[in-house]
Amino acid sequence: MTAARREVLLLDLGLGNLRSVARALERAGAVVDVSGRVEALRRAPRLVVPGQGAFRDCASALEGELGEALLARLRSGVPYLGICLGMQVLFETSAEAPAARGLGLFPGQVVRLNPQGVDALSGAPLKVPHMGWNEVVGSHPLLPAREHFYFVHSYQVAPTEPGLTIATAEHGERICAAVARDNVFACQFHPEKSADAGARLLERFLESGWS
């Protein structure tokens, strides 16, 4: 793999978790540029947008020129990995912040988790936020058919376009664990917190020809 193919822009939206994602990408072989500048976004060969925090803050950070530039890059075919809020903000709205607008790249909303039942080990009612390891079942070049990844979230995306959901998990209900279309892959789980499984996903993201 050439150095150019390893270059990744980690888009800084002023939200948490940048440092751990940058380290995980570097371990996977990436040359990481962390920036929130429009100029850096417009020339980036690959994009990663992570985020831990509130949908309102993420949507606000992408208002105006930065959000317009991100949408233009996604539509131009640049490989994109969205993690957690970087997945949710691709959609139109969120129940967490009804007045805030997402990018609207994909049709659908972000809805609060509503788990039913009890934990199989402890017998305690399932909780929100959903935190911990869950099996992800799906089909995509970046994912094996079945693998365990680490989740930390209180909301999930509810796509309205058939075929967008390419992986699911269970937490007292079926959760949309990942969506994908063409050059865009986004996941609710955290690859940077998912040990070897997450490392393999990031390595595949850095490879060409996966979309």
N, C-alpha and C positions, 0 to 999 in steps of 0.2 A: 504494500500500500504506500503510495507517495505521501509526502508531507502535506500537499494540498488537500488530499482526500481526508486527512486526519483533522483538518482545521474545523473547529466548531465555535460558533458564537453562542455563549450562554447569556441570554438576554436578561439584563438586570432591570427588574421592575420595582426595586425597592422592597421586595418581599423576602421572606426567610428562605433558608436552605440552599443558598447559592454555593457556599463553601463546600458542603458535603457533596453536592452534585458535581462541582468542578473537580474535586479530588477523584470521584468515581470515574468520570470521563477520562481524566489523565491516566488512571490505572488501566483503563481500557485501550489506551494508545492515542488519545486525542491531544491535539494542541489547542488549548482552550483560551479564547478571548472573552473576558467578562465585560460587558458594556451595555449601556442603555442608550447609546447614541444612534440616531437614525442613519448616519453615514456608515457606521459599522454594520448595521442591520442590512443595508442595501448591498453590501459586497460580501456578506457571509456565505460560504459554500454549504454550510449545514447549520441548522438552528435548533437550540434546545431552550424551552421555556418551562422552568419549574415554578413552584410556588407553594408556600404554606402560609395560610392566613385567610383573609376575608375576600369574597368575590368582589365586593364593592371596591376595595383597594386595587385589585388586579385590573378591573374594568376601567377604573379611573386612570391608572397608569398608561392604559392603551388608548385613551381618548386622543383625538387629533392626529398629528403627523406620524407618531410612532405606530399607532394602530393601523393607519392607512398603509404605511410602509411594510408592516408585517403581513397584512393581507395580500399586498402585491407580491411579496416574496413567496408566500404560500401558493398563490395562483400561478406563479412562474415555474413551479416545480421543484423548488429547493427542499431537500429532505428536512422534515420537521419532527421533533420529538417533544410532545407536551406531557408534563408530569403534574398530576393533581390539579391545581388551579390552571396550569398550562393546558390541561384538557378541558376543564369546565368553561374557560373563557372563550373557547371556540364556538360555543353555542349562543343562543339568543338572549336568554334571561336566566335568572336564578331566584328560587324562593328565598334564598338567604338575603337578597337585596333586590326586591322587585323593581325598584326604580333604576337600577343600574343596567346598562346594556353591554352584552358580550360582543364579540367580533361578528357573530352571525355567519361564520363560515359554514357551519352545519345547522340544520333546522332541529329545534328541540329546546328543552329547558333543563335546568339543574334543580333537582328536587331533594327534599330531606329524606334521609334513610328512615324506614319504618319497620324495623325487624320484628318478627313474630317468633315466639318460642323461647327456648332456654339453651344455654350453653351445654353442649354434649358432655363436657368433662365435669364442670362445676355444678350444673343444674340451676345456675343463677339466670335470671332474665337477660337476654341479649341487650347490649347497651349501645348507645350513641354517645360519643363517637365510636366508630368501628376501628379498633386498633389491634393489629397482630397479623400473623401469617394466615393466609387463606390460599386454597388451591384455585388457580386460574385455568379455565378450560376454554380453548379457542383454537383458531387457525389463522396464522399469519406468518410470513417469513421471519419476523423478529421473535416469534414465540413458539415454543414447543406446544404440543397438543395439550399437555398437562404439566403444570409447574406451580410451585408455591412462591408467592411474593408477599411483601409486607405492605399493609394498608394503614393509613391514618386519615380518617375522613368522617364527616357527618352528612355529606351530600353526595349524590351521584347524578350523572347525566342521564337524561331520558330522551334519546334520539327519536325523531319522528320519521327519519328517512330509512327505509328498509335496507339492510345490509351494512349500515355503519358500524353496528356493534359486532366486533369480531372475537370478543372474549368476555366471559362472565365469571363471577364468583358467587358464593352463597354466604349470607349473614342474616339468617332468618327470613330472607327473601333473595331473589336473584338480583345481583348487582351487575351493572355494566362496568366491566373491569377495563376494557380497552375499546377504542374505535379506530378505524383506519379508512383512508381513501387515497389512492394514488401515492403521492409523496408524503402524506401526513399520517403519522402514528401518534396516538395519545393514550395515556394510561392513567387510571385512578390510583394504582399502587405506586410504590416508590422503588424504582430499580436501584437507586443509590443506597437503600436500606435493606436490599434483598440478597446480600451475600453473593454466592456464585451465580445464582439464577439471574440476578440483576446485572452482574458483570457480563454475562454472556449476551444479554439483551443489548447492552451498550456497545459491545464489540460488534454485534451484527448491524447495529445502527450505523456504525462507522464504515461498514463495507458498502461497496457500490452494488446497485442492481437489486436491492431488496424490495423496492416499492412495486 
